[in-house]
């Protein structure tokens, strides 16, 4: 059973517009969430995170929103730039399962920002 | 430069031929782990290590071994590779259990024929 879900495999937006990437989770014990960005032929790189005690975290053009009641988080990129074209993964630490520190990843959303 | 390195980056091998993928980090991190990425499945953890000489299974450990004799190195060993282990492998490290941000290596693309 997938505990972290990214239901949109791909998203295409125009340069300068907003990109919204969504992520849902099923485990109510998750209390921290991370977004990673991955370019082809590179490892994932950390982008932004949010603790469950907050509902919003902002870092420059990137903002993550958390709705605990809906078990939903979203990553907003404003304005989108062609260099943001990458695969974005949502992840949550599995602190209560058998693997301490294991990050449970969603399947990723491929963002394409068109000039 | 703080980084996680993996070698080799690309490897084609045959079924049953033992291989090792090396992983090294220069950040003095306690926690290290291995993931595999497969199309449509995202990243799944294979093994992890919370410190030297402490290793444990992740979600998909079958067919893999690891060792952690030094803090900086965490090799992944495939004793008898099979075609279903064809995948993209990532090593990652972090400060420790209380630090959730993991730093990833560049990946090793393995093909087993």
Interface residues (C-beta under 8 A of the other chain):
Chain A: X32 X34 X36 X41 X42 X43 X44 X45 X46 X49 X89 X93 X98 X99 X100 X101 X102 X103 X105 X106 X107 X108
Chain B: X4 X31 X33 X35 X40 X41 X42 X43 X44 X45 X48 X50 X56 X57 X58 X59 X90 X92 X94 X96 X97 X100 X101 X102 X103 X104 X105 X106 X107
